[in-house]
Amino acid sequence: MRGPDERRRAPHALTAELERLALRAARRVYEDLNQSLFRSALRTPAFELSDASGRLGRWVGGARTLELARTLLVEHGWGVLVEVLKHEMAHQYADEVLGVHDEAAHGSTFRRICAERGIDARAAGVPRGQHSAEEHVLERVAKLLALAESPNEHEAQAAMSAAQRLMLKHNLDTLTRSTRPLYDFRHLGAPSGRIGESQRLLAHILAEHFFVEVIWVPVWRPLEGRRGSVLEVCGSPENLELAEYVHAFVNHTGERLFREYRAGDRSRSARERERFLAGLMAGFREKLDAERKKSRAAGLVWRGDGELHDFFRGRHPHIRMTRHASHSGTEAYARGREAGKRLVVHRGVSASASGGAPRLLPGASSRSR
């Protein structure tokens, strides 16, 4: 797979040991994908890191080598490396298993292999979620979220509720169209070594109320030489855009609200942060559940998107469910829960103005408060 021309050196250099660990992690991913996507039909090749410009990965059949660009380790998330790996494994499958040598590299057989397994078949570019979206829908949502900044609590809530109903109606209309969206995926947030209760609850919120499918996927953190996990969301471009915005907004606002909570009593331990944030997510979830009941009463019932589910299961044919303990019952959790019930998602401010706030939705004003 060809990548964008690399005109600069990577901002972070990897030691030989970190590169060795990253290649070993890539090999483990290869073995898992071989089993889940290719029914163990592939023979494990040699792995190499390449400095070749303009190429993210390459299957070298004669040498039985799978090349990965070093830039994947330091300039892109591990999820991008995994997508490149899938792409090159599809080339290996066409070459060594099907014995197809009389077609173009990205010919019909290769495209069929990719389509059957949910693999990005594009010959060039970084394989990641598309950032194009149905701009007119997001523009209308952005305008409603701007109204949700109102200091009047009832006006702010009404604007947020209207934005939710707009997206619900849009997705219900989409199900009736003859032309369905091209589903994609994104990884949200930075990879973490441990997934807290608050982040698990936020993932459930996105799945239940923002028309995406979610899953925590294992990743390798090359600069640290450690394993981690990151949240993957799958959906239509406009739903991915909104889910990414909500994810960033709620996390950013949660941190601010915890600082305000802790400032009221400096004796409170920073260890209460996760309890407060878990409560915040639980309260916000309750609020959205109540809004969904109102929509159902109005005849707007979301029963899911079967084609999206098929896309999701194509990417993740083997899914494991787990249970986790709750922080409920603590004072910090209760205070966070009350804050979550009052949380109103509104138009964000620019990252440059706020230092890490969620980026603006398409169509929203770039002014900051």
N, C-alpha and C positions, 0 to 999 in steps of 0.2 A: 504494500500500500504506500503510495507516494504521499509525502507530507509537504507543508509549506517550506519554502527555502529558509534555511537557518543561516542568518547573517551575523548572529551574535553568539558568543560563547555562553554556555549555560551559566546562570547566575550562581548556582551552587555546584561545587565539584564533589564527586563521590570518591571515597577511598576505594582501593582495590577490594578491601574486605566487604564494604557496603555493596559494591557491584556484584561480588560473588554471592552474597546473601540474596540480592534482588533476583539474580538469575535462578537461584535455587527456588525462590518463591514463584517465579514465572513457570518453572518446570512443574511445580505442584499444581498450579492453575491449569496448565496444559493437560496434566493427567486427569484432573477432575472434568475438564471440558471434553476430553476424549471419551470418557465414560458416559457423560450425560448427553452430549450432542452427537457423538459419532459412534456410539455403541462399542467403544474400544477397538475400532477398526484401524486406527493409526498406530504406527510404530514411532516411539519417542525419538526425535532427532537430536542433533547437537544444537546448543543455544549459543548465540554470540551477540554481543553489543556492537553496534555499528556507529561510526561517525559520519556516514554518508549523508550528504545534504539532500534535502528534498525528498526523503524517503523515511517513513516511519517503521516499516517492516518489510521483510522479503522472505519468501520460501525459495531456497536454492536446492532444487531437486537432485542435481548431480552429486552434490556434496552432502546431501541429507542434513541441511543446516537451516535453522530458522533464525533469521536476523531480526533484532529489535533495536531501534534507534536509542542512543543514550539519552537523547532529549526527552524521551517518554518518561524517564525516571525522575527528572528534575523540573520539567516545564509543564507537564500534564499530570492529571490525577491517575491513580492506578487503574481506575475504571477505563480510561482511554487505552492504556496498555493492554488490558484484557480484550477490548474490542478489536484492537490491531491483531492480537494473538488469534482470536477467532477467525478473522479474515484470512490470515496466512494458513491456518489449519484447514480452511476450506480449499485453498490452493493445493495443499498437500493431499487432501482427500481426492480432489479431481485428478491429481497427478499419479499418486501411488495406488489408490484403491480402485478408481474408475478407469484409470489408464487413458485419460483424455489428453491427447497431445496435438490434435488437429484443429483445435479451436483457439480463438484469441484468449489471452489470459483471463479476461473478464467476460467470456462468452456466455452462451445460453446455459451450458451445464453448470458453470460456476455460479451464475445468478440463481439457478434453481437450488443448488446446494445451500446457498445463503438464505433464500426465501423460506426453505423448509425448516431452518434452524434459527430464524430471527437474527441473522448476521448482516451487518452493514456491508453491502456489496460494492460500494463506490470505490473507484480506483484511486481517488485522491482526496486529500483533506483529512482533517482530524475527525474520527468517528465519534461524535457526541451528539447529544440532543440538539435538535434544531432550534434556533432562537427566533425563527419567523413564527408569526401567530396571526390569528384573525384580528387584525388591528382594530377594526371598527368595534368589536365586542370589548376588547381591553380598553379602548378609549372611553367607552361608556362606563365601564367599571371604574376606571381611574377618576372620572368626573364624580361618580357617586362617592368614592372613597375620599375625595377632596372635601365633599360636603360633610363627611363623617368626622372632620376635624372640628366641627362646630363645638363651642364651649357648652352649648345646651345639650345635656345628656340625652334627652328624648330625640332631638333632631339628629344627633350623631348616630344613635342606634337605628333610627329609621333609615338613614342613608346606607349604613352597613347592611341592614336587612334587605334593602332594595337591590344592592349589589349582589347579594347571595341569590335572590330570586331571579335576577337577570341571568346569572350563570346557570342556574337550574333550568330555566326556560330554554336557554341556548343549547344545553346538552340534551334536553328532551327533544328539541327540534332536530338536532344532529342525528339522532337515532332513526328518524323517519326519512332522511335524505338518501337518494340513490348513490351519491358519492360520499364515502366516509373519509374521515381524516386519516392521514398517515401517522400512525402512532410512533412515539419516540420515547426516550428516557433521559433523565438527568440525575446526577449525584448532587445531593444538597448538603451543604456544610462541610466542615473539615473532618477527615477521618479521625476516629477516636479509639483509644485502646479499650475503653469501657463505655457501654451505652447506659446512661442513667435513665431512671424512671420517667423523668420529664421529657426526654427525647423520644422515648417509646410512646408516650401518650400523644406527643405532637405528631408522630407518624400516623397514629390511629386517627387523629383529627383530620389530617390531609386525606386519608383513605375514605373516611366516612362522609366528609362534607365538601371535598374539592375535586371529586371526579377523577382521581388518579388511583393506581394500584401502587402499593409500597412494599419494600422488602429491605432488610438490612443485609448488605453483602460484605463478605470479607475482602479486605484490601491489604496490600503491603505498603508500609511507609518507608520508602527507600532512603530518605535522608536520616532516618532514625534506626533503620535496620530492624523494624518491629512490625508485628501484625496489628491490624486495626479493623474497624468496621465503618461503613458509610451508608447513609440512607439513599436508596435508589427509588425514584418515582417514575412511573410509566403512564403515558396519557397522550392526548392530543396536544399540539403545540400551545394553544391558548390556555389549556388547563395546566400544562407544565409551567407556563409563565406565571400564572396566578399562584400555583402551589409553591413555587420557589419564592415568590414575594411574601406570601403569608408565613412561610417557614422562617425567613430572615426577619420579618417584622416582629413576630411573636417572640423569637429568641432575643432580639435586641431590646424589645420592650420589657421582657421578663427580667433581664439583667438590670435594667434601670429601676424597675419596681422593687427588686430585691435590695438594691443599694439604698433606696428610700426607706424600706422597711428596717434595714439594719441600722440606718442612721438614727432612728428613734431610740435605739438602745444599743450602745457600742459593746455591751457585755455579750450580745448575741454572737455565737460562734459562726465563722464562715462555713462551717460544716452544715449549717442549716440551709445553705443555699439550695441544695438539691431538693430538700423537703419543701421549701417555699415554691420553687419552680414546678415541682410535681403537682402541688396544690393548684398553682396557677393554671396549668394545662387541664387539670381535672375540672376546674370551674369554668374555663373557656369551653370545654367539651360539653358541659351541661347546658351552657348558654346556647350553643349551636344546636344541640338536641332539641331544645325548646323551640327554636326557630324552624327546625325541620317539621315539627309537629304542626306548626301553623301552616306551612306550605302544603302538607298532606291534607289538612282540613280544607285548603283551597283547591284541592284536586291535582296538585303538582307532586307526583310521587316518582322518585328515582329508584329504579330497580336494578341498576347496574348496566354495564355495556359489555355484552358478550364478546364482541370482536376485540375490545381492549383486553379482556381476560385471556383470550386466546393468544394475543401478542405477548402478554405478561408470562403466561405459562410456557410459551415457546422460548422465552429468554431464560426462564427458571423452571425447568421440568421437575426438579426435585426440591420441595420446600419442607422445612422442618419448623414446627411450631413449638414455642417455649413459653413457660410461665415465669413471672418475676414477682418479687415481694413489693409491697406498697409502703410508702411513708405516711399513710393516712393515720390520723390520731394524734399527731403532734401539733403544737401551737403554730409553728411556722407553716405547716401544710394548710391549716385552717385559714390563716391569714392570706396565703397565696390563693387558696380556692375562692375566697371572697373577692380578691382582686381580679381573678380570672372571669368571674361572673360579670364584672363591669368592663372587661376588656373590649375595646372597639377597634377593629382593624381600619386604619385610615391611610390616606396618601402618605407615603414616606418622604423623607428628606434626602437630599443627595448625599452620597457617601463622603464626598469631599468636605461637605459642610458639617457633618456630624461624626466623622471618624468611625466608619464601620456600619452605619445604618443601612437598611436594605435599599437597593437601587430602585429607581422609579419604574413604575409600569409604563409601557408604551402609551403615549398620549397624555401623560401627566405632566404638569408644569414642573420645571426644574428649579423653581424658587424654593428656598428653605426658610423655615421659621426662625 
